[in-house]
């Protein structure tokens, strides 16, 4: 009864945050060290860790370590199988992790209900500092490999790439490079996951004009290998202290100070680089944690910042201009938060390319080591989906592979693989390779790098016999298709390829899927870009490169007509509604413009019939603007009426209908502006003697409602102009499922 009362008191104090009382109970009654005080099975130490009570955790662990069976209290699991070390690792708190591991480092081997170690939990939540801390307590690299995997074959590299924690992924590749070639039970490798994430790359992200300008002005330092945990943890803690040492309203000021600091680094970097090149050995002394693999050497660019258009001696000047532009935008209040988001995006893109290069560098010897005829069987194509298996106790047992089914036995128990597992591994063997997934996702960086390293990869096909060209065309990836056109690698065989249904690239370009592939609103504009894509693929290569009929005896034109019927109907309906709305406005403006043009301000002279105010500049403005308004409003009405009377054929959506709509909207905007100018010029004679210059603000307020209508329709006008004059449409970006 006394023990139960102690546990109840411990529960109340932990829930209320009375930690001094909790420490007193822990000191007086060691039996409560293993007491699960809440329904989820958490102990008081679990709760203290979850509430990030670092000082309390240290005191509780010190009291636990004073007992003879301290491990028993530290390895208590809750209903999810998590120990206090699991909780500390998931929070990324280095101090609490070190506090627990100093007592017993063997706690790293404990797995929760799904087979996750504390090290795996740190990677799952993207806690780089905690992961490096836990890794420093591993006794050997083999032990570290066992802690980095879960029961289903997922490893820490999978988690880091899936969560876009590329800084952590870079360190994991350096520490455990064999994880690059490990796959989970579904046959997915780290490169597969990266290939299915187009938003991690610049080619898979759409930026506006202003954002694009700011994006190019941002400098991102590349990732470097952190060989020492103490250095990395101190850096992270110092940054965190600096972040919380000033109030929120000083954020812009501190951001500007950071820019000035970067400016000093940019100015001094060039001279220090020259000194290091001259000395040769100073670089290794000053930066021992930077290896040759950390700095990419691509196209003569410095750290991959994109200075390929400038000579190397202009790098400092370019960096200076970028920093100056960024500082001016912050000073003028043009969005410090926006700049920070763009910086995070560019950081993500830069680091993803670094991780991709490291993955390709380590996966190369496993995937392509043949005589050039075909890729070797790799980890993606092998009959075995994972080189290891977990037992119920969490131990790892290695599996062997043999061509004879009778020899496919478990290394520890001697049991043959079941027929269901063999069938599953055959399905995994048909999974698409990373270059095919990258082509579907539109990641030109990965496609380009793989083809540069392994030109033979261009012949890879999926289970439907679709190669990289067919997948790029089918998924509407213009950038990948244009890249392949420039490569000139086996063009005769690659572009002539057909899938298992006999569809060529032109057949697939004519097919329309269930989703909207193009980055433009409106069914009519979608249809216009579908036609442009079909024509682009058709005219990009000679006609004889594409098969005329598939196995269903259909031509590309037949497929285009069949699959685009619904889009044609929706496009016609959209054009009708738009034209009807705009034609009503254009007709009203034409009526007003006609009445205005026939009215002469101030009247006419009786003896000569000339306007009384003909010598005033405002009268000339009135006469010209009223005539322009009448002319363009009538033109707009005619254009919209011609759209309404159109037959809405497929070919009309290519040029004819969009051109009429663009001309009609242009005429409408010009007529609206001209009517406003003519109204203000005619009314100016009434107010010029009374209000004089105060008349101009009055006219601006009066014209505001009509101006708002024009502004609301202006995005549609820009989309029309962009779609009409752009040769190749732009793809919308969506993640491709693996």
VEXDOSE-175322 format. One line per 4 residues: their letters; for each residue x, y, z of C-alpha. Coordinates in steps of 0.02 Angstrom, whole numbers. Each point is the difference from the previous one (the first is absolute). Last residue first. Layout:
<recs>
a) X:Y:Z  ...
</recs>
This chain:
<recs>
xxxx) 376:239:-2808  -135:133:-4  41:151:-109  -7:164:96
xxxx) -87:138:-95  69:145:-99  -97:87:-138  86:-11:-169
xxxx) 39:149:-108  -53:7:-181  127:10:-143  -13:140:-129
xxxx) -57:139:114  -85:142:-96  -181:-53:19  13:-75:173
xxxx) 86:154:72  -122:121:-82  -149:-99:60  68:-17:176
xxxx) 37:188:4  -178:41:-54  -72:-117:129  105:88:132
xxxx) -69:169:-61  -183:-42:26  -3:55:182  106:153:-41
xxxx) -124:54:-133  -144:-17:122  97:97:132  25:140:-126
xxxx) -187:15:-23  -25:20:186  147:125:17  -51:123:-136
xxxx) -90:116:122  143:-6:124  127:50:-133  -115:137:-67
xxxx) -14:78:173  189:-11:24  21:97:-165  -129:134:39
xxxx) 101:67:147  117:81:-127  -131:131:-49  -146:-18:121
xxxx) -106:148:-54  62:62:-170  49:-173:-67  -157:-87:62
xxxx) -117:14:-149  132:-3:-137  78:-157:79  -161:-97:-29
xxxx) 42:-28:-182  180:-55:36  -53:-113:143  -134:-86:-103
xxxx) 116:-18:-151  137:-78:108  -121:-123:81  -73:-48:-167
xxxx) 175:-26:-71  53:-114:143  -154:-109:-20  23:-4:-190
xxxx) 182:-54:19  -47:-138:122  -139:-64:-113  109:4:-156
xxxx) 132:-103:88  -132:-120:65  -70:-24:-176  172:-22:-77
xxxx) 45:-132:131  -166:-89:-25  20:2:-188  178:-67:14
xxxx) -54:-135:123  -138:-54:-121  107:-8:-158  166:-66:64
xxxx) -12:-178:69  -179:-3:63  -69:10:-177  89:-163:-46
xxxx) -113:-98:115  -161:74:-69  -100:125:101  -128:41:-135
xxxx) 22:188:27  -152:115:14  40:51:179  182:31:-45
xxxx) -49:112:-146  -116:95:117  144:29:120  109:68:-138
xxxx) -137:114:-70  -40:72:171  184:33:33  19:90:-167
xxxx) -152:108:39  80:45:167  164:36:-88  -72:126:-124
xxxx) -116:88:123  135:18:133  127:62:-127  -122:134:-62
xxxx) -38:55:179  186:7:39  41:109:-151  -138:127:28
xxxx) 23:14:188  189:19:-13  -23:137:-129  -124:88:115
xxxx) 122:-10:146  134:84:-106  -113:155:-22  -6:79:-173
xxxx) -161:-87:-52  -99:64:148  -141:85:-99  -13:-142:-123
xxxx) -13:57:-183  -171:29:-79  61:160:-84  -131:133:44
xxxx) -87:-93:140  159:-50:91  -15:-174:74  -45:-67:172
xxxx) 105:9:160  36:-188:1  -48:-81:-166  -113:-153:14
xxxx) 4:-124:-145  156:-88:67  -78:-20:172  -159:-84:-61
xxxx) 100:-121:-106  123:-35:142  -144:-34:122  -79:-125:-119
xxxx) 167:-81:-42  40:-14:186  -166:-88:32  32:-118:-146
xxxx) 175:-41:63  -67:-39:174  -132:-118:-71  130:-77:-118
xxxx) 114:-37:148  -128:-104:93  -59:-93:-156  179:-32:-57
xxxx) 50:-75:168  -152:-112:10  22:-61:-178  187:-26:18
xxxx) -27:-106:156  -134:-105:-86  112:-28:-150  145:-51:111
xxxx) -110:-121:97  -62:-80:-161  177:-10:-72  64:-76:163
xxxx) -135:-134:-8  45:-45:-178  187:-2:32  30:-188:17
xxxx) -88:-53:-160  68:138:-112  179:-20:59  -9:-189:-17
xxxx) -60:14:-180  138:125:-40  131:-114:75  -56:-138:-118
xxxx) -99:-150:59  18:-181:-55  -21:-66:177  180:-62:-8
xxxx) 60:176:-37  -2:84:-169  114:134:-74  159:-43:92
xxxx) 107:152:34  177:29:-63  -60:9:-182  -71:173:32
xxxx) 168:78:38  20:66:179  -56:154:95  -147:29:-118
xxxx) -119:-128:76  57:27:178  -28:187:-16  -166:-24:-89
xxxx) -67:-111:138  61:119:133  -75:149:-89  -168:-89:-18
xxxx) -1:-43:185  50:179:36  -154:65:-89  -111:-127:87
xxxx) 61:58:169  -30:178:-57  -180:-43:-42  -24:-96:163
xxxx) 50:149:104  151:28:110  183:-28:-48  138:-113:67
xxxx) -35:-147:-112  -30:-181:49  -183:4:51  -35:-174:67
xxxx) -97:-145:-76  123:-33:-140  -1:63:-178  78:-102:-139
xxxx) 67:87:-156  176:14:71  -7:-187:35  -38:-38:-182
xxxx) 139:119:-54  125:-89:112  -47:-166:-79  -138:-114:58
xxxx) 15:-183:-50  -93:-65:152  159:-69:80  84:168:-19
xxxx) 80:72:-156  180:55:-30  48:106:-151  62:141:110
xxxx) 123:-113:90  65:-97:-151  42:144:-117  46:119:140
xxxx) 135:-112:72  64:149:99  -30:165:-91  -7:90:169
xxxx) -90:155:-61  -163:-90:-36  12:-87:169  10:168:87
xxxx) -149:63:-98  -100:-151:58  52:27:181  -50:183:-8
xxxx) -165:-38:-87  -62:-124:133  -178:-41:-52  -17:-166:92
xxxx) -19:-101:-161  141:92:-87  125:-24:141  -54:-181:22
xxxx) 21:-38:-185  172:80:-7  63:-88:158  -52:-172:-61
xxxx) -170:-81:5  -1:-189:-13  -155:-13:111  101:-78:142
xxxx) 121:145:-3  139:34:-124  185:45:11  86:40:-166
xxxx) 54:176:52  97:-79:143  139:-46:-123  62:180:9
xxxx) 56:-34:181  85:147:85  -63:137:-116  -169:-86:-20
xxxx) -20:-12:188  48:183:24  -120:64:-134  -147:-101:62
xxxx) 33:55:178  10:185:-41  -147:-11:-121  -120:-51:137
xxxx) -163:-5:-98  -88:-123:115  -27:-129:-137  180:17:-57
xxxx) 60:-13:180  -101:-159:22  80:-73:-157  174:51:59
xxxx) -32:-75:172  -47:-173:-67  -179:-54:-21  -60:-151:96
xxxx) -6:-163:-97  116:-88:123  -121:46:140  -134:-107:-82
xxxx) 122:-145:-7  39:28:184  -184:-15:43  -16:-165:-92
xxxx) 150:-68:91  -74:57:166  -162:-91:-37  94:-158:-44
xxxx) 84:-4:170  186:15:21  84:-157:61  40:-26:183
xxxx) 177:-32:60  -19:89:167  151:117:2  45:23:-183
xxxx) -178:-11:-62  -4:-107:-153  -4:32:-185  92:-158:-46
xxxx) -152:-95:-60  -51:147:-107  163:-17:-100  57:171:-61
xxxx) 72:40:168  -22:143:123  47:7:181  -89:82:146
xxxx) 82:89:146  -75:-7:174  -27:154:106  -56:-8:180
xxxx) -158:92:56  -61:-141:111  -137:-46:-124  131:-23:-134
xxxx) 45:134:-127  51:-39:-179  146:45:-110  55:21:-179
xxxx) -168:73:-54  -112:-27:-151  88:-153:-69  -33:-48:-180
xxxx) 116:138:-55  -59:142:-111  10:151:117  156:-64:87
xxxx) 81:-9:-169  0:-125:-140  127:69:-121  -46:137:-121
xxxx) 0:-47:-184  119:-9:-148  137:110:71  115:-140:57
xxxx) -69:3:175  22:87:165  -152:112:19  -104:-18:158
xxxx) 118:-48:139  150:106:-50  -111:152:-28  -96:0:163
xxxx) 131:96:98  25:143:-123  -183:7:-45  -49:20:182
xxxx) 133:133:29  -56:98:-153  -181:-9:56  46:60:175
xxxx) 87:151:-75  -146:35:-116  -119:-9:148  111:121:95
xxxx) -15:134:-132  -188:-21:-21  -34:3:187  109:151:25
xxxx) -90:84:-143  -167:-34:84  62:56:170  66:160:-77
xxxx) -165:28:-87  -89:-16:167  122:121:82  -21:124:-141
xxxx) -188:-7:21  15:28:186  113:151:-27  -130:66:-119
xxxx) 29:156:-103  28:109:153  113:125:-89  145:-50:112
xxxx) -28:-186:-34  -7:26:-188  156:109:6  94:-135:97
xxxx) -46:-132:-131  60:110:-141  164:35:90  25:-185:35
xxxx) -27:-45:-182  113:141:-62  140:-56:117  -18:-181:-53
xxxx) 16:51:-183  153:107:36  83:-141:96  -33:-124:-140
xxxx) 69:114:-137  175:-78:0  -77:-171:-38  -74:60:-163
xxxx) -189:26:-2  -145:-98:-77  36:-156:103  -30:94:161
xxxx) -139:-119:56  34:-18:185  64:-179:-19  140:27:124
xxxx) 91:111:-126  -52:-51:-175  127:-66:-125  -126:-114:-86
xxxx) -21:-109:153  128:-29:135  -101:-37:155  82:45:166
xxxx) -35:-127:137  84:-148:-84  174:75:14  -15:-2:186
xxxx) -39:139:122  13:-44:183  181:52:22  -36:180:-48
xxxx) 141:114:53  140:-128:-8  -59:-80:-162  -10:168:-85
xxxx) 171:52:60  89:-138:-95  3:67:-179  81:164:40
xxxx) -39:86:-164  -174:-72:-19  -38:39:180  56:180:-21
xxxx) -104:20:-158  -153:-67:91  33:119:144  -1:146:-121
xxxx) -163:-53:-80  -84:-38:165  36:171:74  -131:95:-101
xxxx) -129:-139:14  28:-21:186  -17:187:31  -163:-1:-99
xxxx) -63:-149:98  24:99:160  -91:146:-77  -143:-118:-43
xxxx) -4:-65:179  -12:178:63  -147:27:-117  -86:-152:73
xxxx) 37:65:174  -86:163:-43  -147:-89:-80  -21:-110:154
xxxx) 9:140:127  -189:-1:24  11:-183:55  107:39:151
xxxx) 186:-51:7  91:-144:84  -115:-137:-68  83:-20:-170
xxxx) 176:27:68  -27:-140:124  -62:-116:-137  147:43:-111
xxxx) 120:-33:143  -84:-167:36  14:-56:-181  181:49:-11
xxxx) 40:-86:163  -84:-158:-60  97:-1:-164  167:25:84
xxxx) -33:-131:132  -57:-127:-131  163:5:-96  7:-63:-180
xxxx) -134:118:-62  7:-22:-188  -41:160:-91  -160:56:-83
xxxx) 7:140:-127  -18:184:47  -154:84:-70  7:173:-79
xxxx) -164:86:-39  -7:124:-144  -65:-131:-123  -150:-37:110
xxxx) -40:186:16  -15:14:-189  -101:-161:-13  -116:61:137
xxxx) -33:158:-100  -33:-95:-160  -104:-135:81  76:-167:51
xxxx) -49:-177:-50  93:-143:81  41:-168:-78  153:56:-100
xxxx) 72:80:157  0:-164:92  -80:-63:161  -172:36:-73
xxxx) 26:-146:-121  -5:-133:138  -16:-171:-85  183:-5:-51
xxxx) 53:29:180  -102:-149:59  69:-114:-136  177:57:42
xxxx) -26:-50:181  -50:-175:-54  -173:-74:-17  -16:-189:-26
xxxx) -164:-12:94  81:-89:148  123:143:17  155:27:-106
xxxx) 183:18:47  119:67:-132  26:174:74  5:-78:173
xxxx) 175:-62:-44  65:179:21  -28:0:186  92:150:76
xxxx) 18:107:-156  -171:-48:-66  -74:38:171  80:173:3
xxxx) -78:46:-168  -168:-69:54  2:112:154  27:156:-105
xxxx) -130:-67:-121  -140:-9:127  -136:0:-134  -107:-117:107
xxxx) 6:-143:-126  187:28:-23  39:-10:185  -117:-148:30
xxxx) 71:-104:-143  176:38:59  -46:-57:176  -51:-171:-62
xxxx) -163:-80:-52  16:-189:-12  -171:-38:73  76:-44:169
xxxx) 96:163:15  179:43:-42  130:124:64  40:-91:163
xxxx) 70:-151:-94  112:111:-106  67:85:156  50:-167:74
xxxx) 96:-40:-158  82:171:12  65:-38:174  -29:46:183
xxxx) -141:123:-36  2:147:123  48:127:-134  -152:-55:-101
xxxx) -116:58:138  75:175:-6  -1:5:-189  -184:-47:-1
xxxx) -40:128:135  84:137:-100  -89:-50:-160  -176:-7:71
xxxx) -101:-33:-158  -149:-81:86  32:-174:-74  187:24:19
xxxx) -14:23:188  -121:-146:11  123:-114:-93  136:42:126
xxxx) -121:-37:142  -31:-172:-78  -156:-38:-100  -63:-179:-13
xxxx) -186:37:-15  -37:-35:183  151:95:62  181:-55:-17
xxxx) 137:-3:132  176:-3:-73  44:178:48  -30:-40:184
xxxx) 173:-83:-6  75:171:34  -42:-14:186  21:144:124
xxxx) 84:120:-121  -137:-44:-124  -137:78:108  85:170:24
xxxx) 63:3:-178  -177:-21:-67  -66:133:120  130:126:-57
xxxx) -22:-39:-184  -186:38:-4  -61:-50:-173  -179:-24:58
xxxx) -5:-173:-80  166:-42:83  -62:53:173  -157:-105:-20
xxxx) 95:-154:-58  123:23:145  -147:2:121  -46:-172:-68
xxxx) -128:-26:-138  -94:-164:-18  -158:84:-60  -92:-45:162
xxxx) 143:72:102  170:-80:21  110:-13:156  182:-10:-57
xxxx) 64:135:118  -75:-80:156  71:-173:-33  166:75:-52
xxxx) 23:76:174  0:-166:89  129:40:135  -73:170:39
xxxx) 102:161:-12  -37:7:-186  -184:30:37  37:151:111
xxxx) 116:72:-133  -132:-34:-134  -128:97:102  119:146:27
xxxx) 47:9:-184  -183:-13:-51  -47:142:119  134:113:-74
xxxx) -57:-38:-178  -187:18:28  -44:-21:-184  -184:-39:38
xxxx) 16:-169:-89  158:-37:99  -85:37:166  -149:-106:-50
xxxx) 107:-150:-47  99:19:163  -162:-2:99  -40:-166:-83
xxxx) -107:-19:-154  -114:-151:-24  -132:86:-107  -122:-7:148
xxxx) 109:107:113  113:-38:149  107:-142:-64  111:-35:151
xxxx) 179:-54:-37  86:137:100  -141:-9:127  94:-138:95
xxxx) 141:121:40  -107:85:136  83:145:91  101:71:-144
xxxx) -131:-25:-135  -132:76:116  111:152:31  33:19:-186
xxxx) -187:-4:-36  -28:131:136  125:114:-84  -85:-35:-165
xxxx) -168:76:45  -55:10:-183  -183:-28:40  -8:-165:-95
xxxx) 164:-60:75  -57:46:175  -167:-88:-18  80:-159:-72
xxxx) 134:-7:135  -135:18:134  -93:-144:-78  159:-104:-11
xxxx) 40:33:183  -177:-49:50  19:-163:-93  166:-37:84
xx) -75:33:173  -144:-115:-39
</recs>
